[in-house]
Amino acid sequence: MLFQMSGLFIRIFNLLFFPTKEWKTIAEEDNSRQTIYKKFVVPLLCFMTIATIVGTWLYTTRELYTLGYVIYKIAILWSSLSVALYVSAFLVTEIMAQQLGQRNHKRDFALMAYSASVAYLVIIVWAMFPFFSEFLVLILYSCYLYWIGIPFIIQREGREQTFYGLLSFSIMMITYILTFFLFGKILKAMLVSS
């Protein structure tokens, strides 16, 4: 377990500071979506859960700090981020298969999951320290990671890289917004008393 966690931190560190080299390494791997989700996304979601509990405990007013409210915040993170990741990766793969003649669910999922690492880290810090909301702009570094990962993982450059990047990014943003809104409404009705 400790070895897996160190591997997670090494991957994130390399993506932050040596992204080109790390994308080359990732391109040589053949991990399934389930493996990437279990070994990379789930630990980050666990850190988000801990950060959410600590941040809610430290910075929320006593009226809002109920068990239902904390469970709601955790459930919306897990459900919206997990579902959005899988759904957007699936949609991007299928749409790109029509446009570019390439279908590889594992590679599209890997590109999205690994490039989102910065966004996950920023969300973890923000969940613990909500007054740092200005730092949410650092999520844009995930967009940069995604962009430079396309030639290595999807093997598209030039116009195809631009087309793939713009279309897939649009799909991801719409999917994330819709799932966050949908799960937010459903889970709030179920878990937070009015």
N, C-alpha and C positions, 0 to 999 in steps of 0.2 A: 504493500500500500504506500509506504513512504517513497519507494522507488518510483511508483507511478506519479506521485505528487511532485517529486523533483523533476520528472520528465515534463510534466505540465508547465512548471515554472520555467524550465529551460526553453521550452517551445515558445512561450509567451515572451520571454526575454529576447530570444532570437528574432521573433517577428517584430518586436519593437525596435531593436537596434541593428539587426542584420537581416532585413526582410527578404532581399533577393536571394541570399544564401539559403535561408530557411525554406523559401518556396521551392527552390531546387531540390532540397531534401524531401519535402512533402510530395513533390511530383514523382519521386522514386518509390514512394510507399504505395501499398495497395490495401489500405484499411477500409473496412466496410463502414457504412453509415452508423450502424449500431456501435461499432468499436469507437469511432470518433465521438459519438454522442456520450457513451459511457465513460470514456477515459479523459475527455476534454471538456465537453459541455456540462455534464452533470456535476463535476467538482466545482466549476465556476458558479453554477446555480446554487450549490450548497453554500458557497461563500456569500452569495447574494442573500440567501436565506438568513444566515447568521448576521450579516450586515443590516438587513431589514429589521430583525428583532432588536439588535443593539440600538440602531438609529431610532426606531419607534419608541423604545424604552427611554432613551435619553432626551429626545427632542419633541415628542408629541404631547399635547395637553392631556390632562387626566381624563377629560370627558371622552376623547377619541380612543384612548388606549384601552381597548377591550380585546379579549381573546379573539372575537370574531373579526375585528379590524386587522389584527396582526395576521391571522390566517388568510384573510382576504388579500392583504398585500403580498404575502408569500405565494399564494395560489395564482394570483394574476401574473406574477413574474414567471413562475414555472410553466403555466399553461400557455400564456401568450408567446413567450420566447421559444418554447419547444415546438409548439404547433406552427408558429410562423416560420421557424427554421425549416422544418420538414416540408411544409406546404410550399413555401417560396422556392426551395431547392427543386421540388418536383415540378412546379410550374415552369421555372426557368429551363429545366432540362427538356421538358416536352415542347415548349415554344421554340427553343433553340434548335431542337431536332428538326422542326419544320423549316426553319430559316437557314440553318447552317449544315444540316445533315449529320449532326453529331448528337448522340444520346449517351451520356455517362452520368448516371445518378450519383455514383460515389464521388466523382471529381467535383461536380457542382456543389454537393453537400460539403465536401472538405473545404472548398474555397470559401463558402459562406461561413462555416463554423469557425475556421481558423482566423479569418479576417475579422470576425466579430469579437475577437479576444479583447481588443482595446475597449470596445463598447461595454463589454461585460465588466472590465476593471473599473471603468468610469462609473458605471451603475453601482458597483460595490462601494466605491468611495462615497458616492452621492447618497446611497441608502444609509450609510453610517453617519454621514455628516451632511444633512440636507442643506445647510447654509452655504455649501460649496457649489451651488447650482450653476455658477458661471463656468465651472470646469466641464460642464456637459458638452461644451463645444469640442472638447478633445475626442468625442465620439467620431468626429470627422476623419480622424486618423484611420479608423476602420475602413472608410471609403478608399483612402489611399492604399491601404494594404490589399484591399479587394482588387483595385485597379492594377497594381503591379503583380498580383498573383495570377491574373488571367493568362498571360503568355506562357507561364510555367505549368499551370494546372489544366487549363482549357486548351492551350496551344493555339491561341488566336492572337494575331498582332495587326497593327494598322487599323484599317477601316472595320475589320471584323471585331477587333478588340473594342473599338469605340461603340459599335453596334451592340455587341454582347454586354459591355459594361453599362451603357445607358438603359437598355431594355431590362436587363436583369436587376439593376439597381431600382428602377421604377417598380418592378414587380415586388421586390423585397419590401420597399417602403410601404406600398399599398397593403401588402399582406400583413406586415407588422402593425400598421395602424388599425386595420380592420380587426385583427385578432385581439389586440389590446383593448379596443373599444368593446367588442362583442363579449370577451371573457370578463372584462371589467363590469359590464352591466349585469351579466348573469351571476357572477360571483358576489357582487355587491348586494344583489337582491337576496342571495342565499345566506350570506355570512354576516352582513353588517345590519344591525337593527337600526331602524330610523327613529 
